[in-house]
Amino acid sequence: MVGDAESSLFQPAPTVPPNVDASSTLSQTEKLAIILPSAPAYQQTSALLLAVRDTPFPEETVSAEIANALPAVLREQLRLIEKAGEVDGLMKRSVGLLERWYGVVEGLNACIAEWDERLRELEIKVSRKEKSLRDAETY
């Protein structure tokens, strides 16, 4: 079984006896070293929570306009989802087209390379034949 290899995973965590305060095992300096670096975060969080609490509720007309606009927003979201599907389909088609085009270009390049090789071989044969004819004429 998986847990047998790591039996410590299934052992209960060691607990501090109820009559011993866990924080009393730390010195005052250690406690301050843990708490003081986080002090600005406490102040910032407090300020943000106060700002949320002090934020006024919008007027009823604004809330009504937002509620009335929700169906239109939902329609637009559905339209965007449909467009995203269309774009996805177009991307897949484009990838397929590019793969086919790459295959055509690669095939054409291979064909041209083969023709170049054949032409080079023919040029070598022709130049050898011309040389042998010149040599035959001079002797």
C-alpha positions as CSV (number, residue, x, y, z in Angstrom):
1,M,0.0,0.0,0.0
2,V,1.2,3.5,-0.7
3,G,0.9,4.7,2.9
4,D,3.1,1.9,4.2
5,A,6.2,3.4,2.7
6,E,5.5,6.8,4.4
7,S,3.8,5.8,7.6
8,S,4.5,9.2,9.1
9,L,2.0,10.7,6.8
10,F,-0.8,8.9,8.6
11,Q,0.4,9.4,12.1
12,P,-1.3,12.2,14.1
13,A,0.7,15.3,14.4
14,P,2.5,15.6,17.8
15,T,0.4,17.8,20.1
16,V,1.5,20.1,22.8
17,P,0.2,19.1,26.1
18,P,-2.8,21.2,27.1
19,N,-1.1,22.7,30.1
20,V,1.8,24.0,28.1
21,D,1.5,27.2,26.0
22,A,3.0,26.7,22.6
23,S,4.0,30.3,22.3
24,S,5.9,30.2,25.6
25,T,8.6,28.1,23.9
26,L,9.7,31.1,21.9
27,S,11.7,33.9,23.4
28,Q,10.5,37.5,23.1
29,T,13.1,38.2,20.5
30,E,12.0,35.3,18.4
31,K,8.3,36.4,18.6
32,L,9.3,39.9,17.5
33,A,11.4,38.5,14.7
34,I,8.3,36.6,13.4
35,I,5.7,39.4,13.9
36,L,7.5,42.7,13.1
37,P,8.3,42.0,9.4
38,S,4.6,41.4,8.8
39,A,3.5,44.5,10.6
40,P,3.1,46.6,7.4
41,A,0.9,43.9,5.9
42,Y,-1.4,44.1,8.9
43,Q,-1.8,47.8,8.5
44,Q,-2.3,47.6,4.8
45,T,-4.9,44.9,5.2
46,S,-6.7,46.9,7.8
47,A,-6.7,50.0,5.6
48,L,-8.1,48.0,2.7
49,L,-10.8,46.5,4.8
50,L,-11.8,49.9,6.1
51,A,-11.9,51.2,2.5
52,V,-14.3,48.3,1.6
53,R,-16.5,49.1,4.5
54,D,-16.6,52.8,3.7
55,T,-17.5,52.2,0.0
56,P,-21.0,53.4,-0.5
57,F,-23.7,51.3,-2.2
58,P,-24.6,52.5,-5.6
59,E,-27.9,54.3,-6.2
60,E,-30.9,52.1,-6.9
61,T,-31.1,53.4,-10.5
62,V,-27.6,52.3,-11.2
63,S,-28.3,48.9,-9.8
64,A,-31.5,48.7,-11.9
65,E,-29.6,49.6,-15.0
66,I,-27.0,47.0,-14.3
67,A,-29.6,44.4,-13.7
68,N,-31.4,45.4,-16.9
69,A,-28.2,45.2,-18.9
70,L,-27.4,41.6,-17.7
71,P,-29.3,39.9,-20.5
72,A,-27.5,41.9,-23.1
73,V,-24.2,41.1,-21.4
74,L,-25.0,37.4,-21.4
75,R,-25.9,37.6,-25.1
76,E,-22.6,39.2,-25.8
77,Q,-20.8,36.6,-23.8
78,L,-22.5,33.9,-25.8
79,R,-21.6,35.6,-29.0
80,L,-18.0,35.9,-27.9
81,I,-17.9,32.2,-27.0
82,E,-19.3,31.4,-30.5
83,K,-16.7,33.7,-32.1
84,A,-13.9,32.1,-30.0
85,G,-15.1,28.7,-31.4
86,E,-15.0,30.0,-34.9
87,V,-11.5,31.4,-34.4
88,D,-10.4,28.1,-32.9
89,G,-11.8,26.3,-36.0
90,L,-10.1,28.8,-38.3
91,M,-6.8,28.3,-36.5
92,K,-7.1,24.6,-36.9
93,R,-7.9,24.9,-40.6
94,S,-5.0,27.4,-41.0
95,V,-2.6,24.9,-39.3
96,G,-3.8,22.2,-41.6
97,L,-3.3,24.4,-44.6
98,L,0.1,25.5,-43.5
99,E,1.1,21.9,-43.0
100,R,-0.1,21.0,-46.5
101,W,1.7,24.0,-48.0
102,Y,4.8,23.1,-46.1
103,G,4.6,19.6,-47.6
104,V,4.1,21.0,-51.1
105,V,7.1,23.3,-50.7
106,E,9.2,20.6,-49.2
107,G,8.3,18.3,-52.0
108,L,9.1,21.0,-54.6
109,N,12.4,21.6,-52.9
110,A,13.2,17.9,-53.0
111,C,12.2,17.8,-56.7
112,I,14.4,20.8,-57.5
113,A,17.3,19.3,-55.5
114,E,16.9,16.0,-57.5
115,W,16.9,17.9,-60.8
116,D,20.0,19.9,-59.7
117,E,21.8,16.6,-58.9
118,R,20.8,15.1,-62.2
119,L,21.8,18.3,-64.1
120,R,25.2,18.3,-62.3
121,E,25.8,14.7,-63.2
122,L,24.8,15.4,-66.8
123,E,27.1,18.5,-66.9
124,I,30.0,16.3,-65.6
125,K,29.3,13.7,-68.3
126,V,29.0,16.4,-71.0
127,S,32.3,18.1,-69.9
128,R,34.1,14.7,-69.9
129,K,32.7,13.9,-73.3
130,E,33.8,17.3,-74.6
131,K,37.2,16.9,-73.1
132,S,37.6,13.5,-74.6
133,L,36.5,14.9,-78.1
134,R,39.0,17.8,-77.8
135,D,41.7,15.4,-76.7
136,A,40.9,13.1,-79.7
137,E,41.0,16.1,-82.1
138,T,44.4,17.3,-80.8
139,Y,46.1,13.9,-81.2
